[in-house]
Amino acid sequence: DEEPSHAAIVAQRLSLGSPAVDLYEYQGKQLFARYGIPVSDGRLATSPADAREAAMELGGGPVVVKAQVLTGGRGKAGGIKLADTAAAAEDS
C-alpha cells in the first residue's frame, strides 16, 4: 500500500473540520490542482542543480525561485528571486 500524499492528508483533515494546517506553497498548489483549481506551473527544487533543471523544464527563464518556508515575509527576507536564465536560477 502506498502512503497518502501530504496533500491528500491535508484535504482529509480539512474536510473533517480539523484545525488549520500549515502548507508550503508547492503543497498548496498540489492540493488546489487536485480539486481542479488552476495553478501556475512550477517545480520543487531541493538543490541549486535542481533549480537549474527545473528552470530548463519551464523554458529556461525567466523564472521565479521561491524559498519554501512556513512563515510570512519571505519576499522581504530575500526568499523570492527572479532569475532570467537557468544558470541564474542555480545561483539564486
Phi, psi and omega in degrees: 000136176278144174285144178293150178291162177301319180298321179294320179296316180297315180300319179296315180297319180296321181290338179269003180075023179293163177300166181305148180238133176281134179233145167287158181304315183296328178289320176297320178295321177298316180296313178302312182300321180301328181259017174080012178275125182298138177225156176287154180289143179196172179221150173267126178240132180249006177206163176303320179296321176298321180296319178297312181298317179298317179298320178296318179297332181266012175109000175093347177130164356288151178225162176251127178256121184239129173292138178262102181227151180265057178205161178275169174079020182294330178294316179294332181272003179088016183272005176230121183232140173268127179243122181286336182224168176297323178295320178294326176297321179293328181276350185288000000 
